Amino acid sequence: MARIEDLAESFGRHIATPWQRTVAGAQRVIMVIYDKELERTLRARKLAFETAAREAGHEWRELDLADAFAQWMATDDYREEYFASPEDLQLKLEAEFHGYLADRVRTELRGADVNGDTVVALLGAGSLFGLARISQVLRMIEGDIKGRLVVFFPGHFERNNYRLLDARDGWNYLAVPITAHNE
């Protein structure tokens, strides 16, 4: 349990430092990295992260993508056919799902009450495993980040590479990594 509290403390120290306003969108992303086994614990204690951001003078918005695939499929006219033949879904996922996710995140980032001092927190990255690459979604929306985008990331960070759920090849990204062991 102390691991999530340590992570929230590291996040709090980072978010309280003055923000540079002239950095690129990719550098406005903060990846909060934790062991995949701690997903439920993190969700139960996410208020610690919100509190840290608010104590540092930042507004907090939250978007959970855990239901993104279900929401996306629910709107598709051919969903029953895809469930009958799931192998046909792969092309549709590659062609449309990343855009759908980017639009959901972009809507939050462009909200009327979001400004250069707002933290937008993104939960549910693990639920995208096997369906979409979070790296691709981040590249699509990085120009829309006004303040900071915090991605709660169940996986590992090593040598500037992020690995979602420890299972997929990592990708190198300019985001700021926050781990329980940050100095």
C-alpha positions as CSV (number, residue, x, y, z in Angstrom):
1,M,0.0,0.0,0.0
2,A,2.8,2.4,0.7
3,R,3.9,2.2,-2.9
4,I,0.9,4.2,-4.1
5,E,1.3,6.7,-1.3
6,D,5.0,7.0,-2.3
7,L,4.0,7.5,-5.9
8,A,1.5,10.2,-4.9
9,E,4.2,11.9,-2.9
10,S,6.6,11.9,-5.9
11,F,3.8,13.2,-8.1
12,G,3.1,16.0,-5.6
13,R,6.7,17.1,-5.5
14,H,6.8,17.2,-9.3
15,I,3.5,18.9,-9.8
16,A,4.3,21.6,-7.3
17,T,7.4,22.8,-9.2
18,P,6.8,25.9,-11.4
19,W,5.6,24.9,-14.9
20,Q,7.5,26.0,-18.0
21,R,4.9,27.5,-20.4
22,T,7.0,27.2,-23.6
23,V,7.5,23.4,-23.7
24,A,6.1,21.2,-26.5
25,G,3.0,19.2,-26.0
26,A,4.9,16.0,-25.6
27,Q,6.8,17.5,-22.7
28,R,3.5,18.4,-21.0
29,V,2.7,14.7,-20.5
30,I,3.4,13.2,-17.1
31,M,3.5,9.4,-17.0
32,V,2.7,8.1,-13.5
33,I,4.1,4.6,-13.7
34,Y,3.0,1.8,-11.3
35,D,3.0,-2.0,-11.1
36,K,0.0,-3.4,-12.9
37,E,-1.0,-5.3,-9.8
38,L,-1.7,-2.0,-8.1
39,E,-4.4,-0.8,-10.5
40,R,-7.3,-1.2,-8.1
41,T,-5.2,0.3,-5.2
42,L,-4.4,3.3,-7.4
43,R,-8.0,3.8,-8.3
44,A,-9.0,3.6,-4.6
45,R,-6.3,6.2,-3.8
46,K,-6.5,8.5,-6.8
47,L,-7.7,11.3,-4.6
48,A,-4.2,11.7,-3.2
49,F,-3.0,12.7,-6.7
50,E,-5.9,15.2,-7.1
51,T,-5.2,16.6,-3.7
52,A,-1.5,17.1,-4.6
53,A,-2.4,18.9,-7.8
54,R,-5.0,21.2,-6.1
55,E,-2.6,22.0,-3.2
56,A,-0.1,23.1,-5.8
57,G,-2.7,25.5,-7.2
58,H,-3.9,23.5,-10.2
59,E,-7.4,22.5,-11.3
60,W,-8.0,18.8,-11.8
61,R,-10.0,17.1,-14.6
62,E,-10.3,13.3,-14.9
63,L,-11.1,11.0,-17.9
64,D,-11.3,7.3,-17.5
65,L,-10.9,5.3,-20.7
66,A,-11.7,1.9,-19.1
67,D,-15.1,1.8,-20.9
68,A,-13.8,3.3,-24.2
69,F,-13.9,0.1,-26.3
70,A,-17.4,-0.7,-25.1
71,Q,-18.6,2.8,-25.8
72,W,-17.0,2.8,-29.2
73,M,-18.5,-0.6,-30.2
74,A,-21.9,0.3,-28.9
75,T,-22.2,3.0,-31.5
76,D,-21.2,0.7,-34.4
77,D,-24.0,-0.5,-36.7
78,Y,-22.2,-3.8,-37.4
79,R,-21.2,-4.6,-33.8
80,E,-23.1,-7.9,-33.8
81,E,-21.3,-9.0,-36.9
82,Y,-17.9,-8.1,-35.3
83,F,-18.8,-10.1,-32.3
84,A,-19.7,-13.1,-34.5
85,S,-16.4,-12.8,-36.3
86,P,-13.9,-10.9,-34.1
87,E,-11.0,-11.4,-36.5
88,D,-12.7,-8.9,-38.8
89,L,-12.5,-6.2,-36.1
90,Q,-8.7,-5.7,-36.3
91,L,-8.8,-3.6,-39.4
92,K,-11.5,-1.4,-37.9
93,L,-9.6,-1.0,-34.7
94,E,-6.5,0.1,-36.6
95,A,-8.4,2.5,-38.8
96,E,-10.8,4.1,-36.3
97,F,-10.2,3.3,-32.7
98,H,-7.2,5.5,-32.1
99,G,-9.0,8.5,-33.6
100,Y,-12.0,7.8,-31.3
101,L,-9.8,7.7,-28.3
102,A,-7.9,10.9,-29.4
103,D,-11.3,12.6,-29.8
104,R,-12.4,11.6,-26.3
105,V,-9.2,12.9,-24.8
106,R,-9.2,16.0,-27.0
107,T,-12.7,16.9,-25.8
108,E,-11.5,16.9,-22.2
109,L,-8.4,18.8,-23.0
110,R,-10.4,21.5,-24.9
111,G,-13.0,21.9,-22.2
112,A,-14.2,25.4,-21.4
113,D,-12.7,25.2,-17.9
114,V,-9.3,23.8,-18.9
115,N,-6.5,26.3,-19.1
116,G,-2.7,26.4,-18.7
117,D,-2.9,25.6,-15.0
118,T,-5.2,22.5,-15.4
119,V,-4.1,18.9,-14.8
120,V,-6.1,16.5,-17.0
121,A,-5.7,13.0,-15.5
122,L,-6.1,10.0,-17.8
123,L,-7.0,6.6,-16.2
124,G,-7.7,3.3,-17.9
125,A,-4.6,3.0,-20.1
126,G,-4.3,-0.7,-19.2
127,S,-7.8,-1.3,-20.6
128,L,-6.5,-0.3,-24.1
129,F,-4.0,-3.2,-24.2
130,G,-4.4,-5.2,-27.3
131,L,-6.8,-2.7,-28.8
132,A,-4.8,0.5,-29.2
133,R,-1.4,2.0,-28.5
134,I,-1.4,4.8,-26.0
135,S,1.7,6.2,-27.6
136,Q,-0.2,6.7,-30.9
137,V,-3.1,8.4,-29.1
138,L,-0.6,10.7,-27.2
139,R,1.0,11.8,-30.5
140,M,-2.4,12.6,-31.9
141,I,-3.4,14.9,-29.0
142,E,-0.2,16.4,-27.8
143,G,-0.9,19.7,-29.5
144,D,-4.1,20.1,-27.5
145,I,-2.5,20.0,-24.1
146,K,-2.8,23.4,-22.4
147,G,-1.6,22.6,-18.9
148,R,-0.5,19.0,-18.1
149,L,-1.8,15.6,-19.1
150,V,-1.2,12.9,-16.5
151,V,-1.4,9.4,-17.7
152,F,-1.7,6.7,-15.1
153,F,0.3,3.9,-16.7
154,P,0.3,0.3,-15.4
155,G,3.7,-0.9,-16.6
156,H,7.4,-0.1,-16.4
157,F,9.7,2.6,-17.4
158,E,13.3,1.8,-18.1
159,R,16.0,3.6,-20.2
160,N,13.4,6.1,-21.5
161,N,11.1,3.3,-22.7
162,Y,7.5,2.8,-21.5
163,R,6.1,-0.7,-21.5
164,L,2.3,-1.1,-20.9
165,L,1.5,-4.0,-18.7
166,D,5.1,-5.2,-19.1
167,A,4.0,-7.2,-22.2
168,R,4.4,-5.0,-25.2
169,D,7.5,-3.7,-26.8
170,G,8.2,-0.3,-25.2
171,W,8.2,3.1,-26.9
172,N,10.4,6.1,-26.3
173,Y,8.4,9.2,-25.5
174,L,9.3,12.7,-24.2
175,A,6.9,12.6,-21.3
176,V,8.1,13.1,-17.7
177,P,8.1,9.8,-15.9
178,I,7.0,9.7,-12.2
179,T,7.8,6.6,-10.3
180,A,7.7,5.9,-6.6
181,H,11.5,6.1,-6.6
182,N,11.8,9.5,-8.2
183,E,14.3,11.8,-6.6
